[in-house]
Structure formats: C-alpha cells, structure tokens
C-alpha cells in the first residue's frame, strides 16, 4: 500500500525538525530510531543502496534525477548540468525536454542558477522563488517565467571539485511561484550530497579500473617482449641483452612500437626475419 499524503507530510515535518534542531545545536542531524522510517527516509535508504551499486556516472545521474522528481515536493521538472573541463555546459539527464530547454537557455544567456552553482568557485545553492521578479538573473528569470516556470532551485554537485574534474548542478524547476520551499531545499541538498559521493565513488572505480588495465597491459607487454627475446636467443644464439638490443634497433628501423614488433615475432616467428 503506497504511503498517503499524511504519511509524507509527517515524515517531512520530522525531517525538517531534525535538520533545524541540528543546525541550532551545531550537531549532525539525528533521527528518532525508536520510530519506523517514514516514506522520505525509505526513499533515501533505497537511493543509497542503488547508488552504491551504480558503476557509471550516467547511472548515478539518472537515479538522482528520478529520486528528485519523487521526493522533492515542489519538483515539476528536474535536470542535471555538467560543466566540462573546457568550461562548456551540457544537460546529460532530465525528466522532461523542457528542463533541457531551460538549462540551454541559461547556457546561451550566460546566466542562471545552474551556471552559478556549477562553477567550482560559485555558491552551493542558488534559487529564485519568483522567476518573473528575479533580480539575480534579469534575462533568464523573465524568459523562464514566459515559458510557464515560477521557481527554480539549483544545488552544486561535486562542490569540492578540483580541476580538471567535472563539476555540475542538480536543477529543480516548479511551475508555481514560491513553489519551492525550505523543505525542498533540505531534500535537494541531501540528494546532491548523495550524488556527489556516488559520483566520487564511480570516478574512483573508473580510475582503479584504468590503473588495473594499464598495469595489465604493462605486464602483458613485458611478457610478450620476454617471449620475443627468448625466440631470438634460441634462433640466433644471443644473450638476453643482445636480443633486447636487436629488438630495439629493429623497432626503430621498421618504425613500429617495440611491443608490437614483439607480438609479431612471438606470433609469427617462423615467417619473419629481422633486419
């Protein structure tokens, strides 16, 4: 049986109260562990497990955008902005093409909340409760309002970014003026934090995989060069150093990489003669 609106509202009230209490005391947020998890907490628990299983940046972003559309009360449209290493912006995932159009409008105008928070030196959060009256983005605000949007909230992804890694923003649009409130802010910040940690995890996995692949290639290269040396030593009565020197000179003479020459010798040594 799906949770009722009353269940959601109760959980949001608890969530907001816990956050406010933690901020006032300067401590980390806590939950009443004697009470069962409400719908919002269950959504975050589910998201956490799914993000831990994600192995690519695309999987992480798709899951976070889907989660934002479900758990942020004011979210009508959700998208992610990524800022590439050359400073260009693009929208890899969204819940509706209109969200992509709104993001692109910001890219074209050179102003807007997603550009502000995607900048590594920018704020963690940028919002406009009433886009038509926005003074922060005098061109984007009215243009977005003309397209039927009332409010926007962008939160930074990977806020502790270091060049040349990517940076970005989680963008939440509402059709209603003042349709995004403090509860939306708190939930969006949690989502962005989950996304940032998961993205850092996938990047670590990617780096580890790359390093392992590079190591494997290095070992394979060493092995195939060793095979080629052994063939030359057996066929020409050379020492190991002499065989390697012959490989090196032949590689330069034939203008091919040493490992490629070694692979050819190891695979077709009965057909070839080195210069």
C-alpha positions as CSV (number, residue, x, y, z in Angstrom):
1,X,0.0,0.0,0.0
2,X,1.6,3.3,-1.1
3,X,2.2,6.0,1.6
4,X,-0.6,8.6,2.0
5,X,-0.1,12.3,1.8
6,X,-0.4,12.4,5.6
7,X,2.5,9.9,5.9
8,X,4.6,12.1,3.6
9,X,3.8,15.3,5.4
10,X,4.6,13.7,8.8
11,X,7.9,12.4,7.6
12,X,8.8,15.8,6.0
13,X,7.9,17.5,9.3
14,X,10.1,15.2,11.2
15,X,12.9,15.6,8.7
16,X,12.7,19.4,8.8
17,X,12.5,19.5,12.6
18,X,15.6,17.2,12.9
19,X,17.6,19.4,10.5
20,X,16.6,22.6,12.2
21,X,17.4,21.2,15.6
22,X,20.8,20.0,14.4
23,X,21.6,23.4,12.9
24,X,20.7,25.2,16.1
25,X,22.8,22.9,18.2
26,X,25.7,22.7,15.7
27,X,25.5,18.9,15.7
28,X,24.8,16.4,12.9
29,X,21.1,15.6,12.2
30,X,19.7,12.6,14.1
31,X,16.5,10.6,13.8
32,X,14.3,9.0,16.5
33,X,15.5,5.5,15.9
34,X,12.6,4.1,18.0
35,X,10.2,5.2,15.3
36,X,9.8,3.4,12.0
37,X,11.3,5.0,8.9
38,X,8.8,7.3,7.1
39,X,8.4,7.4,3.3
40,X,11.1,10.0,2.8
41,X,13.7,8.2,4.8
42,X,12.8,5.0,3.0
43,X,13.3,6.7,-0.3
44,X,16.7,7.9,0.7
45,X,17.6,4.4,2.1
46,X,16.6,2.9,-1.2
47,X,18.5,5.5,-3.2
48,X,21.7,5.0,-1.1
49,X,21.7,1.3,-1.8
50,X,21.1,1.8,-5.5
51,X,23.8,4.4,-5.8
52,X,26.3,2.1,-4.1
53,X,25.6,-0.4,-6.9
54,X,26.0,2.3,-9.7
55,X,29.2,1.9,-11.7
56,X,28.9,4.7,-14.2
57,X,28.3,8.5,-13.9
58,X,25.2,8.1,-16.1
59,X,23.6,5.6,-13.8
60,X,24.2,7.9,-10.8
61,X,22.7,10.9,-12.5
62,X,19.7,9.1,-13.8
63,X,18.9,7.7,-10.3
64,X,19.3,11.1,-8.6
65,X,17.1,12.9,-11.1
66,X,14.4,10.2,-10.8
67,X,14.7,10.4,-7.0
68,X,14.4,14.2,-7.0
69,X,11.3,14.1,-9.1
70,X,9.7,11.7,-6.5
71,X,10.8,13.2,-3.1
72,X,11.1,16.9,-3.7
73,X,7.6,18.2,-3.2
74,X,7.9,21.3,-5.4
75,X,9.7,19.5,-8.3
76,X,7.9,19.6,-11.6
77,X,11.0,19.3,-13.8
78,X,14.4,18.0,-12.8
79,X,17.7,18.1,-14.7
80,X,21.5,17.9,-14.2
81,X,24.0,20.4,-15.6
82,X,27.6,19.3,-16.1
83,X,30.5,21.7,-16.7
84,X,33.2,20.1,-18.8
85,X,36.9,20.6,-18.4
86,X,36.9,23.2,-21.1
87,X,34.2,25.2,-19.3
88,X,31.3,24.2,-21.6
89,X,27.9,23.2,-20.1
90,X,25.5,20.4,-21.1
91,X,22.5,18.6,-19.7
92,X,23.1,14.8,-19.8
93,X,19.9,13.8,-18.0
94,X,16.4,15.3,-17.3
95,X,12.8,14.4,-16.6
96,X,11.4,16.4,-19.5
97,X,12.8,18.1,-22.6
98,X,11.5,21.5,-21.2
99,X,14.1,21.1,-18.4
100,X,16.8,20.8,-21.1
101,X,15.4,23.9,-22.9
102,X,15.6,25.9,-19.6
103,X,19.1,24.7,-19.0
104,X,20.1,25.6,-22.5
105,X,18.6,29.0,-22.2
106,X,20.9,29.6,-19.3
107,X,23.9,28.4,-21.3
108,X,23.0,30.7,-24.2
109,X,22.4,33.7,-22.0
110,X,25.4,33.1,-19.8
111,X,23.4,33.5,-16.6
112,X,21.3,31.4,-14.3
113,X,21.3,29.3,-11.2
114,X,22.8,26.2,-12.8
115,X,25.7,28.2,-14.1
116,X,26.3,29.8,-10.7
117,X,26.5,26.6,-8.7
118,X,28.3,24.5,-11.4
119,X,31.1,27.0,-11.2
120,X,33.6,25.4,-8.7
121,X,34.0,28.9,-7.1
122,X,30.3,29.5,-7.0
123,X,27.7,29.0,-4.3
124,X,26.4,25.7,-3.1
125,X,22.8,26.7,-3.7
126,X,21.1,29.2,-6.0
127,X,17.4,29.8,-6.0
128,X,14.6,32.1,-7.2
129,X,11.2,31.7,-5.6
130,X,9.7,34.0,-8.2
131,X,11.4,33.9,-11.6
132,X,9.4,36.7,-13.1
133,X,10.7,39.1,-10.4
134,X,14.2,37.7,-10.2
135,X,17.0,40.3,-9.9
136,X,19.8,37.7,-9.8
137,X,19.3,36.7,-13.4
138,X,17.5,39.6,-15.1
139,X,17.4,37.9,-18.5
140,X,16.9,34.3,-17.6
141,X,14.3,34.9,-14.9
142,X,11.6,36.6,-17.1
143,X,12.4,34.3,-20.0
144,X,11.8,31.2,-17.8
145,X,8.6,32.8,-16.5
146,X,7.4,33.4,-20.1
147,X,7.8,29.6,-20.5
148,X,5.5,28.9,-17.6
149,X,8.0,28.4,-14.8
150,X,7.5,30.0,-11.4
151,X,10.5,29.0,-9.3
152,X,13.9,27.3,-9.5
153,X,16.5,25.7,-7.2
154,X,20.0,24.6,-8.2
155,X,22.4,22.8,-5.9
156,X,26.0,22.0,-6.5
157,X,27.2,18.6,-7.5
158,X,30.8,17.8,-6.6
159,X,31.2,21.1,-4.6
160,X,34.8,20.3,-3.6
161,X,35.8,19.9,-7.2
162,X,39.4,20.2,-8.3
163,X,40.5,20.8,-11.9
164,X,40.4,19.1,-14.3
165,X,37.5,17.0,-12.9
166,X,33.9,17.8,-13.7
167,X,31.5,20.0,-11.7
168,X,27.8,20.4,-12.0
169,X,24.4,21.2,-10.6
170,X,21.1,19.5,-9.7
171,X,18.3,21.7,-11.1
172,X,14.7,21.6,-9.8
173,X,12.0,23.7,-11.5
174,X,8.5,24.4,-10.3
175,X,5.6,25.7,-12.4
176,X,4.4,27.7,-9.4
177,X,5.7,30.9,-8.0
178,X,7.1,30.2,-4.5
179,X,6.6,26.5,-5.3
180,X,9.9,25.6,-3.8
181,X,10.2,25.9,0.0
182,X,12.8,25.2,2.7
183,X,11.9,21.5,2.9
184,X,12.7,21.3,-0.8
185,X,16.0,23.0,-0.2
186,X,16.9,20.5,2.5
187,X,15.9,17.5,0.5
188,X,17.7,18.8,-2.6
189,X,20.9,19.3,-0.6
190,X,20.7,15.8,0.6
191,X,20.2,14.5,-2.9
192,X,23.1,16.5,-4.2
193,X,25.3,15.2,-1.4
194,X,24.3,11.6,-2.2
195,X,25.0,12.3,-5.9
196,X,28.4,13.9,-5.2
197,X,29.5,10.9,-3.0
198,X,28.3,8.4,-5.6
199,X,30.0,10.3,-8.4
200,X,33.2,10.4,-6.5
201,X,32.8,6.6,-6.0
202,X,32.3,5.9,-9.7
203,X,35.3,8.1,-10.5
204,X,37.4,6.1,-8.0
205,X,36.1,2.9,-9.6
206,X,36.9,4.2,-13.1
207,X,40.4,5.3,-12.0
208,X,41.0,2.0,-10.3
209,X,39.9,0.1,-13.4
210,X,42.0,2.2,-15.6
211,X,45.0,1.7,-13.4
212,X,44.4,-2.0,-13.3
213,X,44.1,-2.1,-17.1
214,X,47.3,-0.1,-17.5
215,X,49.1,-2.5,-15.1
216,X,47.7,-5.5,-17.1
217,X,48.9,-4.0,-20.3
218,X,52.3,-3.3,-18.8
219,X,52.6,-6.9,-17.6
220,X,51.4,-8.3,-21.0
221,X,53.9,-6.1,-22.8
222,X,56.7,-7.3,-20.6
223,X,55.6,-10.9,-21.1
224,X,55.4,-10.7,-24.9
225,X,58.8,-8.9,-25.1
226,X,60.2,-11.7,-23.0
227,X,58.8,-14.2,-25.5
228,X,60.3,-12.4,-28.4
229,X,63.7,-12.2,-26.6
230,X,63.5,-16.0,-26.0
231,X,62.9,-16.7,-29.6
232,X,65.8,-14.6,-30.8
233,X,68.1,-16.1,-28.1
234,X,67.2,-19.6,-29.3
235,X,67.3,-18.9,-33.0
236,X,70.4,-16.7,-33.1
237,X,72.4,-17.7,-30.1
238,X,72.1,-14.3,-28.5
239,X,72.3,-13.3,-24.9
240,X,69.2,-11.6,-23.3
241,X,70.8,-8.2,-23.6
242,X,71.8,-8.8,-27.2
243,X,68.3,-10.0,-28.1
244,X,66.7,-6.9,-26.5
245,X,69.1,-4.6,-28.3
246,X,68.2,-6.3,-31.6
247,X,64.5,-5.8,-30.8
248,X,65.1,-2.1,-30.0
249,X,67.1,-1.4,-33.2
250,X,64.6,-3.3,-35.4
251,X,61.8,-1.4,-33.8
252,X,63.4,1.9,-34.8
253,X,64.4,0.7,-38.2
254,X,60.9,-0.6,-39.0
255,X,59.2,2.4,-37.3
256,X,56.9,0.2,-35.2
257,X,56.4,0.1,-31.4
258,X,58.7,-2.4,-29.6
259,X,55.7,-4.3,-28.1
260,X,54.0,-4.5,-31.5
261,X,57.2,-6.0,-33.0
262,X,57.5,-8.4,-30.1
263,X,53.9,-9.5,-30.6
264,X,54.6,-10.2,-34.3
265,X,57.7,-12.2,-33.6
266,X,56.0,-14.2,-30.9
267,X,53.0,-15.0,-33.1
268,X,54.7,-15.4,-36.5
269,X,58.4,-16.1,-35.7
270,X,58.6,-18.9,-38.4
271,X,57.8,-16.4,-41.2
272,X,59.8,-13.4,-40.3
273,X,63.4,-12.3,-40.4
274,X,64.6,-9.2,-38.6
275,X,66.9,-6.7,-40.4
